[in-house]
Amino acid sequence: MLRYAIIFFVIALIAAVLGFSGIAGAATNIAWVLFVVFVILAIISLLRGKRV
C-alpha cells in the first residue's frame, strides 16, 4: 500500500513539473488516501501485535 502511495506521489510530481495540474491533483489525492489507509492499517496491526 505504501508502495502505491509513493508511486502516485512520484506521478503527481512529474505531472506537476510538466504542467498537467489536473492529473497532478488527482494523483496527489490518490496518494494521500492510500497513505492514510496504510497508516490506519499499520496502527491496527501494531495494536493487535502483528507485524506490518
N, C-alpha and C positions, 0 to 999 in steps of 0.2 A: 504494500500500500504506500509506504514511504517512497519507494522507487518511482511509482507512477506520479506522485506529487512532485517529485524533483524533475521528472521528465516534462510534466506540464509547465512547471515553472521555467525551465530552460526554453521551451517552446514560446512561452509568453515573452521572455527576454528577447529572443530572436525576432519575434513578430513586432515587438515594440521598436527595436532598432531599425527594422525595415519599414516601419510606418504603418503597419496593419493594427490599428488601435482596437478594432472590434475583436479580432482574433486574440490579441494580447489580453484584452479584458476577460474574454470567455475562458481562456486558458488559465488566467490567474484565479478566477473564481473556482474552476475545477480543481486546481492545485490546492487552494485553501480548504475546500470541502474535504478532499482526500486527506490532507494533513490533520484536520480536526478529527476525522474518523479514526485515523491512525493513533492519535494521542488518546482518544477515548478508549479504544481497544487496548492500547498499551497499559493504561491505568487499570482497566478492568482485569487484565491478565496479571498485573503485578499484585493487585489486591487478592486475587484468587490463588496466588502462589505459583503461577505458571510463567515460564519464560516467554518473551516476545518473539 
